[in-house]
Amino acid sequence: MEKIAFLETNESIVERAKELLKEQIHSGEVVVCQIGTRPLEQKAWKLVKDGFQAIITRGGHYQDIAALNLGIPVVRVVVSASDILLALNHAAKSYKKVKLVLHQSARFNLEEYGELIRIEVECYWYNNINEPERMINSFELNQDEVIVGTGLVQRLAVRRYLNFINIMVQDSTLLNAYVETKRLLKQVRQEALRSNLLESVLHQVNEGVAVVTMDGRILHFNRKSEELLGIGADDVKHVDIDTLLPGYHVGAYRQLKPGECKDMLITDKQRNLAVSTSVLSLDQTSRQLLLTIQNVTQIQHIEQNIRFMLAKKGLAAVFRFEDIKTKDAGMKGVIEQAKRLAVFDGTVLICGDSGTGKELFAQSIHTSSARKNGPFVAVNCAAINENLLESELFGYVGGAFTGARKEGKIGMFELAHKGTIFLDEVNSMPLNLQAKLLRVIEQQEVMRVGSDYVIPLDVRIIAASNRELVERVQAGEFRRDLYFRLNTFELAIPPLNERKGDIVYLFKCFLADYEGVELKEIKLEPEFEQLLKEHDWWGNVRELRNTARRYYVYRGDNRKEEILKRNLEKSALVTDDLKINIRELNKVVEEMVILSMMNHNVSKTDIAKAMGISRQALFKKLNN
């Protein structure tokens, strides 16, 4: 648990802080201490020793404690404008002139609040704890003048028997300091986790990582580097990188620019190492070299494994219709329709929003078809670079293009022979490939890139798209003939928002899976069920599953429960980036209508009449 110390000299402020933070004090998170003016150093270091993670204080104490470099956040109680205005209004009741002495951190602009101040004010600013004493000693006050300031100024004024009014910190100011401290502690905690994570990752990666200075001194050495180079992390302090890697010379890399990388092979009787060197520029004056070191034999082994896994990737369907859980009558009808389509060996176009389970239906159709013992190859057309999609789908022969494998590569359609290929997000396929895909579907044969012969295929095609596909056809961005060729059978999956009866049911199913219990054992609070029903499930079943996972993880933690509920607010899905300027949209539509009618030789008089405006208004729109 976090421990925060609140240090204050003013007894009144101490009592108010205890009242405001009584819950935190009771839990042991906060300790409020009334302190004297000196000494602070011993007190501050004892707080660090006792496990306190942050200190809140104000005035000169802040500078004294911050200067100690305790290694924990020190948060200043920043005097607000309202705090100062209250003190000035109090002074106006008894005095005619104020000398206002403030630290530069105070949030106050005298000119901005001039109309609210009923007394003459001279403002004095200081930046360190020595300046106020010189200021106070220079003041000559009569009975109509008063000094207004904080605790540090008060001690100096009282010592000279000068009139003084203390700036009392309001409750909101104290609470803001506490909130700011919590934010800083959270940031510190996240930075520590990030640092620990990075350290763990560096030690877990299966390649050596070393950071060295431009003169060859080793700053960082992970465990894999110790293994590959046969030296412990403690011993590398006494040698340089050129000694550990025979033939490696730091000087050859000093002119490397950020983003550049040089590789070299280091070979001796015991090892073959591939060393890649790049530059780390932490700032404009500091440059180090980053070395990644790999065992060549291991690289070759990894490449062999990758080839094997790539050949097997996506070649099996695991879902069946029984895995599709629903209580919705419409969804049950879609399942029955899909079961009927599975029997017929034609192309199927599955339409639905993202997250509705299009691949789940595609796999189920495959596992219920006569091709169930054949491969099921899934291809996400949007996830593959446009320049690579053709070679990924149809394969290529050796040397077909720069960077091609010497032995060539089999395409996804060939991998799906005697089975099913699932083209997900087919609406994102570029036009130049759509004609080739159409030919493959119609001819049931494929030609690899760079080849001069065709390969016969026996493949069933299932494609999936969101509801924008028809719009793309109408816009000329998707071939009409390909659309109808894919659309032999169409399956429309309703979004979760149209299946209200499934929302709570599916949520309980997911939760039962996470908890490893029977569905009937899952009980939800009625208020939470209502939140689920009212939520706009923009992410459909995928979003619902993620929500169930968060609920499973955070349930029982009151703070996390509140976070979960806020995540379910509809407004959380609407960001400023999604807001539409309706006025601009209407203007664009209006212009498109006018230009379309003009292109069809409709007179301006008729255009104005059709739009219900005058000719003068029409000419004004055309000239804008």
C-alpha positions as CSV (number, residue, x, y, z in Angstrom):
1,M,0.0,0.0,0.0
2,E,1.2,3.5,-0.8
3,K,2.4,5.7,2.2
4,I,2.2,9.5,1.9
5,A,3.4,12.0,4.5
6,F,1.8,15.5,4.8
7,L,4.1,17.9,6.5
8,E,2.8,21.3,7.7
9,T,3.7,23.9,10.4
10,N,0.3,25.7,10.6
11,E,-1.8,23.9,13.2
12,S,-5.1,25.0,11.6
13,I,-4.1,23.5,8.2
14,V,-2.9,20.3,10.0
15,E,-6.4,19.9,11.5
16,R,-8.2,20.5,8.3
17,A,-5.9,18.1,6.4
18,K,-6.7,15.4,9.0
19,E,-10.4,15.9,8.5
20,L,-10.2,15.9,4.7
21,L,-8.1,12.8,4.6
22,K,-9.4,10.9,7.6
23,E,-10.3,7.8,5.5
24,Q,-6.8,7.7,4.1
25,I,-5.3,8.3,7.5
26,H,-7.4,5.5,9.0
27,S,-6.2,3.1,6.3
28,G,-2.6,4.0,6.9
29,E,-2.1,5.5,3.5
30,V,-1.6,9.1,4.7
31,V,0.2,10.5,7.8
32,V,-0.3,14.2,8.6
33,C,2.5,15.7,10.7
34,Q,2.8,19.1,12.3
35,I,6.5,20.1,12.2
36,G,8.7,22.9,13.4
37,T,10.8,25.1,11.2
38,R,14.0,23.2,11.6
39,P,15.6,20.7,11.3
40,L,13.8,19.1,8.4
41,E,16.5,16.9,6.9
42,Q,16.5,14.3,9.7
43,K,12.7,14.1,9.6
44,A,12.6,13.7,5.8
45,W,15.2,10.9,5.7
46,K,13.4,9.1,8.5
47,L,10.2,9.1,6.4
48,V,12.0,7.5,3.5
49,K,13.5,4.9,5.9
50,D,10.1,4.1,7.2
51,G,8.8,3.4,3.7
52,F,7.0,6.5,2.8
53,Q,6.8,6.9,-1.0
54,A,5.9,10.6,-1.2
55,I,5.9,13.8,0.8
56,I,3.4,16.7,0.5
57,T,4.4,20.1,2.0
58,R,4.3,23.8,1.1
59,G,6.2,27.1,1.2
60,G,9.9,27.0,2.1
61,H,9.7,23.5,3.4
62,Y,9.1,22.2,-0.1
63,Q,12.4,23.7,-1.4
64,D,14.3,22.4,1.6
65,I,13.0,18.9,1.2
66,A,13.2,18.8,-2.6
67,A,16.8,19.8,-2.4
68,L,17.6,16.7,-0.4
69,N,17.1,14.4,-3.4
70,L,15.3,11.8,-1.3
71,G,14.5,9.6,-4.3
72,I,10.7,9.9,-3.8
73,P,8.3,12.5,-5.1
74,V,8.0,15.8,-3.1
75,V,4.7,17.6,-4.0
76,R,4.2,21.3,-3.3
77,V,0.8,22.5,-2.0
78,V,0.5,25.2,-4.6
79,V,-1.3,28.4,-3.4
80,S,-4.3,29.0,-5.7
81,A,-5.7,32.4,-6.8
82,S,-8.8,31.9,-4.6
83,D,-6.6,31.3,-1.5
84,I,-4.9,34.6,-2.2
85,L,-8.1,36.5,-2.9
86,L,-9.6,35.4,0.4
87,A,-6.6,36.6,2.3
88,L,-6.7,40.0,0.4
89,N,-10.4,40.5,1.1
90,H,-9.7,39.7,4.8
91,A,-6.9,42.4,4.8
92,A,-9.2,44.9,3.2
93,K,-11.4,44.9,6.3
94,S,-8.6,46.4,8.5
95,Y,-6.0,47.8,6.2
96,K,-5.5,50.2,3.2
97,K,-2.4,48.7,1.6
98,V,-1.0,45.2,1.2
99,K,2.5,44.0,0.5
100,L,1.8,40.6,-1.1
101,V,4.8,38.2,-0.9
102,L,4.5,35.1,-3.0
103,H,6.6,32.2,-4.3
104,Q,6.8,32.1,-8.1
105,S,4.9,28.8,-8.1
106,A,1.7,30.6,-6.8
107,R,-1.0,30.7,-9.5
108,F,-1.9,34.4,-9.3
109,N,-2.1,37.3,-11.8
110,L,-2.7,40.6,-10.0
111,E,-4.0,42.3,-13.2
112,E,-6.4,39.5,-14.0
113,Y,-8.1,39.8,-10.6
114,G,-7.9,43.6,-10.1
115,E,-11.6,44.2,-10.1
116,L,-12.1,41.7,-7.3
117,I,-9.6,43.3,-5.0
118,R,-10.8,46.2,-2.7
119,I,-7.4,47.2,-1.4
120,E,-4.1,48.6,-2.8
121,V,-1.7,45.7,-3.5
122,E,2.1,45.6,-4.2
123,C,3.2,42.2,-5.3
124,Y,6.7,40.7,-4.5
125,W,7.9,37.4,-5.9
126,Y,10.6,35.2,-4.6
127,N,12.2,32.0,-5.9
128,N,14.3,30.7,-3.0
129,I,14.0,30.7,0.8
130,N,16.7,33.4,1.3
131,E,14.9,36.1,-0.7
132,P,11.9,36.7,1.6
133,E,14.1,37.7,4.5
134,R,15.7,40.4,2.5
135,M,12.3,41.6,1.3
136,I,10.8,41.7,4.8
137,N,13.8,43.5,6.2
138,S,13.5,46.2,3.6
139,F,9.8,46.9,4.3
140,E,8.8,49.9,6.4
141,L,5.1,49.6,7.3
142,N,2.7,52.0,9.0
143,Q,-0.4,50.9,10.8
144,D,-2.5,51.0,7.6
145,E,-0.3,48.5,5.8
146,V,-0.1,44.7,6.2
147,I,2.0,41.8,4.7
148,V,0.1,38.9,3.2
149,G,2.0,35.6,2.6
150,T,2.4,32.0,3.6
151,G,4.1,30.3,6.6
152,L,7.7,31.2,5.7
153,V,6.9,34.9,5.3
154,Q,4.8,34.8,8.4
155,R,7.8,33.8,10.6
156,L,9.9,36.6,9.2
157,A,7.2,39.2,9.6
158,V,6.3,38.2,13.1
159,R,10.0,38.3,14.1
160,R,10.0,42.1,13.1
161,Y,6.5,42.7,14.8
162,L,5.0,43.7,11.4
163,N,1.3,43.4,10.6
164,F,0.7,40.1,8.8
165,I,-2.2,38.0,7.4
166,N,-1.6,34.4,6.5
167,I,-2.8,32.9,3.2
168,M,-4.9,30.0,4.4
169,V,-5.0,27.1,2.1
170,Q,-8.5,26.0,1.1
171,D,-9.8,22.4,1.3
172,S,-9.8,22.2,-2.5
173,T,-6.1,23.2,-2.6
174,L,-5.1,20.5,-0.1
175,L,-7.1,17.9,-2.0
176,N,-5.6,18.8,-5.3
177,A,-2.1,18.3,-3.7
178,Y,-3.2,14.8,-2.6
179,V,-4.7,13.9,-6.0
180,E,-1.5,15.2,-7.7
181,T,0.6,13.0,-5.4
182,K,-1.5,9.9,-6.3
183,R,-1.0,10.7,-10.0
184,L,2.8,11.0,-9.5
185,L,2.9,7.7,-7.5
186,K,1.0,6.0,-10.2
187,Q,3.4,7.3,-12.9
188,V,6.4,6.2,-10.8
189,R,4.9,2.8,-10.3
190,Q,4.3,2.5,-14.1
191,E,7.8,3.6,-14.9
192,A,9.2,1.0,-12.5
193,L,7.0,-1.7,-14.0
194,R,8.1,-0.7,-17.4
195,S,11.8,-0.7,-16.4
196,N,11.4,-4.1,-14.8
197,L,9.5,-5.5,-17.8
198,L,12.2,-4.2,-20.1
199,E,14.9,-5.8,-18.0
200,S,13.0,-9.1,-17.9
201,V,12.5,-9.0,-21.6
202,L,16.1,-8.4,-22.3
203,H,17.1,-11.4,-20.2
204,Q,14.4,-13.6,-21.7
205,V,15.0,-12.9,-25.4
206,N,16.8,-15.7,-27.3
207,E,19.5,-13.5,-28.6
208,G,22.4,-11.6,-27.0
209,V,21.9,-7.9,-26.4
210,A,24.8,-5.6,-25.5
211,V,25.0,-1.8,-25.2
212,V,28.5,-0.4,-25.5
213,T,30.1,3.1,-25.5
214,M,31.8,4.5,-28.5
215,D,35.1,3.6,-27.0
216,G,34.1,-0.1,-26.5
217,R,33.1,-0.1,-22.8
218,I,30.2,-2.5,-22.1
219,L,27.3,-0.8,-20.3
220,H,24.7,-3.6,-20.5
221,F,25.0,-7.3,-21.1
222,N,22.0,-9.7,-21.0
223,R,22.1,-13.4,-20.0
224,K,22.1,-14.7,-23.6
225,S,25.2,-12.6,-24.3
226,E,26.9,-14.2,-21.3
227,E,26.0,-17.6,-22.7
228,L,27.1,-16.8,-26.3
229,L,30.4,-15.1,-25.3
230,G,31.2,-17.3,-22.3
231,I,31.7,-14.5,-19.8
232,G,29.7,-13.3,-16.7
233,A,28.1,-9.9,-16.4
234,D,30.4,-8.9,-13.6
235,D,33.5,-9.8,-15.6
236,V,32.6,-7.7,-18.6
237,K,33.3,-4.5,-16.6
238,H,37.0,-5.3,-17.0
239,V,37.1,-6.0,-20.8
240,D,35.9,-4.1,-23.9
241,I,33.8,-5.5,-26.7
242,D,36.6,-5.7,-29.2
243,T,38.3,-8.2,-26.9
244,L,35.2,-10.4,-26.5
245,L,34.5,-10.4,-30.3
246,P,37.7,-11.1,-32.2
247,G,37.6,-9.1,-35.5
248,Y,35.1,-6.6,-34.2
249,H,36.3,-3.0,-34.1
250,V,34.1,-0.3,-32.5
251,G,35.8,2.4,-34.5
252,A,34.2,1.0,-37.7
253,Y,30.8,1.9,-36.4
254,R,31.3,5.3,-34.9
255,Q,30.0,7.0,-38.1
256,L,26.8,5.0,-38.2
257,K,23.7,7.2,-38.3
258,P,20.5,6.5,-36.3
259,G,18.4,3.9,-38.2
260,E,21.4,2.4,-40.0
261,C,22.5,-1.1,-39.2
262,K,25.6,-3.2,-40.1
263,D,25.9,-7.0,-39.9
264,M,29.0,-9.1,-39.6
265,L,29.9,-12.7,-39.1
266,I,32.4,-13.7,-36.5
267,T,33.8,-17.2,-36.9
268,D,36.3,-19.1,-34.8
269,K,36.8,-22.8,-33.9
270,Q,34.2,-22.8,-31.2
271,R,31.4,-20.6,-32.6
272,N,29.7,-18.9,-35.5
273,L,28.1,-15.6,-34.4
274,A,26.0,-13.1,-36.4
275,V,26.5,-9.6,-34.9
276,S,24.2,-6.7,-35.9
277,T,25.2,-3.2,-34.8
278,S,23.1,-0.1,-34.7
279,V,23.3,3.3,-32.9
280,L,21.3,4.3,-29.8
281,S,20.9,8.1,-29.5
282,L,19.4,8.8,-26.1
283,D,19.9,12.5,-26.5
284,Q,21.9,14.9,-28.7
285,T,25.1,14.4,-26.8
286,S,25.0,10.7,-25.9
287,R,25.5,7.9,-28.4
288,Q,26.0,4.2,-27.7
289,L,26.1,1.1,-29.9
290,L,23.5,-1.6,-29.7
291,L,24.7,-5.1,-30.5
292,T,22.5,-8.0,-31.1
293,I,24.3,-11.4,-31.2
294,Q,22.9,-14.7,-32.5
295,N,24.2,-18.1,-32.9
296,V,24.2,-18.9,-36.7
297,T,23.3,-22.5,-36.1
298,Q,20.3,-21.5,-34.0
299,I,19.2,-19.0,-36.7
300,Q,19.1,-21.8,-39.2
301,H,17.2,-24.0,-36.8
302,I,14.6,-21.2,-36.2
303,E,14.2,-20.6,-39.9
304,Q,13.5,-24.3,-40.4
305,N,10.8,-24.2,-37.6
306,I,9.2,-21.1,-39.1
307,R,8.9,-22.7,-42.5
308,F,7.3,-25.7,-40.9
309,M,4.9,-23.6,-38.9
310,L,4.0,-21.4,-41.8
311,A,3.2,-24.4,-43.9
312,K,0.8,-25.7,-41.2
313,K,-0.7,-22.3,-40.2
314,G,-4.4,-22.0,-40.8
315,L,-4.9,-25.4,-42.3
316,A,-7.3,-26.7,-39.8
317,A,-10.8,-25.7,-38.7
318,V,-11.6,-26.2,-35.0
319,F,-15.1,-24.7,-34.7
320,R,-18.5,-26.4,-35.4
321,F,-22.0,-25.2,-35.3
322,E,-22.4,-26.6,-31.8
323,D,-19.8,-24.0,-30.7
324,I,-22.1,-21.1,-31.7
325,K,-24.1,-20.2,-28.6
326,T,-27.3,-18.3,-29.0
327,K,-30.8,-17.9,-27.7
328,D,-31.9,-15.4,-30.3
329,A,-34.4,-16.8,-32.8
330,G,-32.9,-14.8,-35.7
331,M,-29.4,-16.1,-35.0
332,K,-30.8,-19.7,-34.8
333,G,-32.3,-19.1,-38.2
334,V,-28.9,-18.0,-39.6
335,I,-27.3,-21.2,-38.1
336,E,-29.9,-23.4,-39.8
337,Q,-29.4,-21.6,-43.1
338,A,-25.6,-22.1,-42.7
339,K,-26.1,-25.8,-42.1
340,R,-28.0,-26.1,-45.3
341,L,-25.3,-24.2,-47.2
342,A,-22.7,-26.5,-45.9
343,V,-24.1,-29.4,-47.9
344,F,-23.8,-27.5,-51.3
345,D,-20.4,-26.9,-52.6
346,G,-20.8,-23.3,-53.8
347,T,-19.2,-20.0,-52.8
348,V,-20.6,-18.3,-49.7
349,L,-20.4,-14.6,-48.9
350,I,-20.7,-14.0,-45.1
351,C,-21.7,-10.4,-44.3
352,G,-21.6,-8.9,-40.9
353,D,-19.9,-6.3,-38.7
354,S,-16.5,-6.9,-37.1
355,G,-16.7,-9.2,-34.1
356,T,-19.9,-11.0,-35.0
357,G,-18.2,-14.3,-35.7
358,K,-17.8,-14.6,-39.4
359,E,-14.8,-16.9,-39.2
360,L,-16.7,-19.0,-36.7
361,F,-19.4,-19.6,-39.3
362,A,-16.9,-20.2,-42.0
363,Q,-15.1,-22.9,-40.0
364,S,-18.5,-24.5,-39.0
365,I,-19.6,-24.6,-42.7
366,H,-16.3,-26.3,-43.6
367,T,-16.5,-28.9,-40.7
368,S,-20.1,-29.8,-41.7
369,S,-19.3,-30.1,-45.4
370,A,-18.0,-33.0,-47.5
371,R,-14.6,-31.2,-47.4
372,K,-14.3,-31.5,-43.6
373,N,-11.2,-33.8,-43.8
374,G,-9.5,-31.3,-46.2
375,P,-7.5,-28.2,-45.2
376,F,-9.1,-25.0,-44.1
377,V,-7.0,-22.0,-45.0
378,A,-7.8,-18.6,-43.6
379,V,-6.5,-15.4,-45.3
380,N,-7.1,-11.9,-44.0
381,C,-6.9,-9.8,-47.1
382,A,-6.6,-6.6,-45.1
383,A,-3.7,-7.8,-43.0
384,I,-1.3,-8.6,-45.9
385,N,0.5,-5.9,-47.7
386,E,-1.0,-5.1,-51.1
387,N,2.3,-5.8,-52.9
388,L,2.5,-9.2,-51.2
389,L,-1.1,-10.3,-51.4
390,E,-0.9,-11.7,-54.9
391,S,2.2,-13.9,-54.2
392,E,0.6,-15.0,-50.9
393,L,-2.6,-16.1,-52.5
394,F,-1.3,-17.6,-55.8
395,G,2.3,-18.4,-54.9
396,Y,5.4,-17.7,-57.1
397,V,8.2,-19.4,-58.8
398,G,11.9,-19.0,-57.8
399,G,13.4,-15.7,-58.9
400,A,10.0,-14.2,-59.9
401,F,10.9,-10.9,-58.3
402,T,13.5,-9.3,-56.1
403,G,13.6,-10.9,-52.7
404,A,11.7,-14.0,-53.9
405,R,12.9,-17.4,-52.5
406,K,15.1,-19.4,-54.7
407,E,12.9,-22.4,-54.4
408,G,9.7,-20.4,-54.9
409,K,6.6,-20.6,-52.7
410,I,3.3,-22.4,-52.7
411,G,0.2,-20.1,-52.5
412,M,-2.8,-20.2,-50.2
413,F,-5.1,-21.5,-52.9
414,E,-2.8,-24.4,-53.5
415,L,-2.6,-25.1,-49.8
416,A,-6.4,-25.2,-49.7
417,H,-6.6,-27.9,-52.4
418,K,-9.4,-30.4,-51.7
419,G,-10.5,-28.1,-48.8
420,T,-11.8,-24.6,-48.2
421,I,-10.2,-21.2,-48.4
422,F,-11.7,-18.4,-46.3
423,L,-11.0,-14.9,-47.7
424,D,-11.7,-12.6,-44.7
425,E,-12.2,-8.9,-45.3
426,V,-12.4,-9.5,-49.1
427,N,-13.8,-6.0,-49.5
428,S,-10.3,-4.6,-48.9
429,M,-8.8,-6.5,-51.8
430,P,-7.3,-4.2,-54.4
431,L,-8.9,-4.0,-57.9
432,N,-5.9,-5.3,-59.8
433,L,-6.2,-8.6,-57.9
434,Q,-10.0,-8.9,-58.1
435,A,-9.9,-9.9,-61.8
436,K,-7.3,-12.7,-61.0
437,L,-9.4,-13.9,-58.2
438,L,-12.5,-14.0,-60.4
439,R,-10.6,-16.2,-62.9
440,V,-9.4,-18.6,-60.2
441,I,-13.0,-19.0,-58.9
442,E,-14.5,-19.5,-62.4
443,Q,-11.7,-21.7,-63.9
444,Q,-10.7,-23.5,-60.6
445,E,-7.0,-23.1,-61.6
446,V,-4.2,-20.8,-60.5
447,M,-1.0,-19.5,-62.1
448,R,1.9,-18.7,-59.8
449,V,3.5,-15.3,-60.2
450,G,6.3,-15.6,-62.8
451,S,5.0,-18.9,-64.0
452,D,3.8,-19.9,-67.6
453,Y,1.6,-22.8,-66.6
454,V,-1.7,-23.2,-64.6
455,I,-2.3,-25.5,-61.7
456,P,-5.7,-27.1,-61.4
457,L,-7.5,-26.7,-58.1
458,D,-10.4,-28.2,-56.2
459,V,-11.2,-25.5,-53.6
460,R,-14.4,-24.1,-52.0
461,I,-14.4,-20.4,-51.4
462,I,-16.0,-18.7,-48.5
463,A,-15.6,-14.9,-48.3
464,A,-16.4,-12.5,-45.6
465,S,-17.0,-8.8,-45.6
466,N,-18.6,-6.0,-43.6
467,R,-21.6,-4.3,-44.9
468,E,-19.6,-1.8,-46.9
469,L,-19.1,-4.2,-49.8
470,V,-22.2,-3.2,-51.7
471,E,-21.2,0.4,-51.3
472,R,-17.8,-0.4,-52.8
473,V,-19.5,-2.1,-55.8
474,Q,-21.6,0.9,-56.4
475,A,-18.6,3.2,-56.1
476,G,-16.7,1.1,-58.6
477,E,-14.1,0.0,-56.1
478,F,-15.2,-3.7,-56.1
479,R,-15.9,-5.6,-59.3
480,R,-19.6,-6.3,-59.8
481,D,-19.0,-9.6,-61.5
482,L,-16.8,-10.8,-58.6
483,Y,-19.4,-9.7,-56.1
484,F,-22.1,-11.9,-57.7
485,R,-19.6,-14.7,-58.2
486,L,-18.8,-14.7,-54.5
487,N,-22.5,-14.2,-53.6
488,T,-23.8,-17.6,-54.8
489,F,-25.0,-18.1,-51.2
490,E,-25.2,-15.2,-48.8
491,L,-25.2,-15.4,-45.1
492,A,-25.9,-12.2,-43.1
493,I,-24.9,-12.3,-39.4
494,P,-26.9,-9.9,-37.2
495,P,-24.9,-7.6,-34.9
496,L,-25.1,-8.2,-31.2
497,N,-27.2,-5.1,-30.7
498,E,-30.0,-6.7,-32.7
499,R,-29.7,-9.9,-30.5
500,K,-30.7,-8.5,-27.1
501,G,-31.5,-11.9,-25.7
502,D,-27.9,-13.1,-26.4
503,I,-26.1,-10.3,-24.5
504,V,-26.4,-11.5,-20.9
505,Y,-26.5,-15.2,-22.0
506,L,-23.2,-15.0,-23.9
507,F,-21.7,-12.9,-21.1
508,K,-22.5,-15.7,-18.7
509,C,-21.2,-18.4,-21.1
510,F,-17.8,-16.6,-21.4
511,L,-17.7,-16.1,-17.6
512,A,-18.4,-19.7,-16.9
513,D,-15.6,-20.7,-19.2
514,Y,-13.1,-18.4,-17.4
515,E,-14.2,-19.6,-14.0
516,G,-14.4,-23.3,-15.0
517,V,-17.9,-23.8,-13.7
518,E,-21.4,-24.7,-15.0
519,L,-23.4,-21.9,-16.7
520,K,-26.2,-22.2,-14.1
521,E,-23.7,-21.3,-11.4
522,I,-23.1,-17.9,-12.8
523,K,-25.0,-15.1,-11.1
524,L,-24.9,-11.4,-12.0
525,E,-26.1,-8.4,-10.2
526,P,-29.4,-7.1,-11.8
527,E,-27.8,-3.6,-12.1
528,F,-24.9,-5.0,-14.0
529,E,-27.2,-7.0,-16.3
530,Q,-29.0,-3.8,-17.1
531,L,-25.7,-2.1,-18.0
532,L,-24.9,-4.9,-20.3
533,K,-28.3,-4.7,-22.1
534,E,-28.1,-0.9,-22.4
535,H,-24.5,-0.8,-23.8
536,D,-24.0,-0.1,-27.5
537,W,-22.0,-3.2,-28.4
538,W,-20.0,-1.6,-31.2
539,G,-17.4,-4.4,-31.0
540,N,-20.1,-7.1,-31.0
541,V,-19.3,-10.5,-29.5
542,R,-15.6,-9.8,-29.5
543,E,-16.1,-6.8,-27.2
544,L,-18.6,-8.7,-25.1
545,R,-16.0,-11.5,-24.6
546,N,-13.3,-9.0,-23.6
547,T,-15.7,-7.3,-21.1
548,A,-16.4,-10.7,-19.5
549,R,-12.7,-11.3,-19.2
550,R,-12.3,-7.9,-17.4
551,Y,-15.2,-8.7,-15.2
552,Y,-13.7,-12.0,-14.2
553,V,-10.3,-10.4,-13.4
554,Y,-11.5,-7.3,-11.6
555,R,-14.6,-8.7,-9.7
556,G,-14.2,-8.2,-6.0
557,D,-12.0,-5.2,-6.4
558,N,-14.3,-2.2,-5.8
559,R,-12.0,0.2,-7.6
560,K,-11.7,-2.0,-10.7
561,E,-15.4,-2.6,-10.6
562,E,-15.9,1.1,-11.1
563,I,-13.5,1.1,-14.0
564,L,-15.4,-1.7,-15.5
565,K,-18.7,0.2,-15.2
566,R,-17.2,3.3,-16.8
567,N,-16.0,1.1,-19.7
568,L,-19.6,0.1,-20.3
569,E,-20.8,3.7,-20.8
570,K,-21.9,4.3,-24.4
571,S,-20.0,7.6,-24.5
572,A,-16.7,5.8,-24.1
573,L,-17.1,4.5,-27.6
574,V,-17.6,8.0,-29.1
575,T,-14.4,10.1,-29.3
576,D,-13.8,13.5,-30.8
577,D,-12.2,11.7,-33.8
578,L,-15.6,10.2,-34.6
579,K,-17.6,13.4,-34.5
580,I,-19.1,14.4,-37.9
581,N,-19.5,18.0,-39.1
582,I,-23.1,17.6,-40.4
583,R,-23.1,21.1,-41.8
584,E,-20.0,20.4,-44.0
585,L,-21.4,17.0,-45.0
586,N,-24.7,18.6,-46.1
587,K,-22.7,21.2,-48.1
588,V,-20.7,18.5,-49.9
589,V,-23.9,16.6,-50.7
590,E,-25.6,19.7,-52.0
591,E,-22.7,20.5,-54.3
592,M,-22.7,16.9,-55.6
593,V,-26.4,17.2,-56.4
594,I,-26.0,20.5,-58.2
595,L,-23.0,19.3,-60.3
596,S,-24.8,16.0,-61.2
597,M,-27.9,17.9,-62.4
598,M,-25.7,20.3,-64.4
599,N,-23.8,17.4,-66.0
600,H,-27.2,16.1,-67.2
601,N,-27.9,19.4,-68.9
602,V,-30.6,20.5,-66.4
603,S,-31.1,24.3,-66.5
604,K,-30.2,26.4,-63.5
605,T,-33.8,27.5,-63.2
606,D,-35.0,23.9,-62.9
607,I,-32.2,23.1,-60.5
608,A,-33.2,26.0,-58.2
609,K,-36.8,24.9,-58.5
610,A,-36.0,21.3,-57.6
611,M,-33.9,22.4,-54.6
612,G,-36.6,24.8,-53.4
613,I,-34.3,27.9,-53.6
614,S,-34.1,31.0,-55.8
615,R,-31.8,31.4,-58.8
616,Q,-29.9,34.0,-56.8
617,A,-29.3,31.6,-54.0
618,L,-28.2,28.9,-56.5
619,F,-25.6,31.3,-58.1
620,K,-24.3,32.1,-54.6
621,K,-23.8,28.4,-53.9
622,L,-22.0,27.9,-57.2
623,N,-19.7,30.9,-56.5
624,N,-18.7,29.8,-52.9
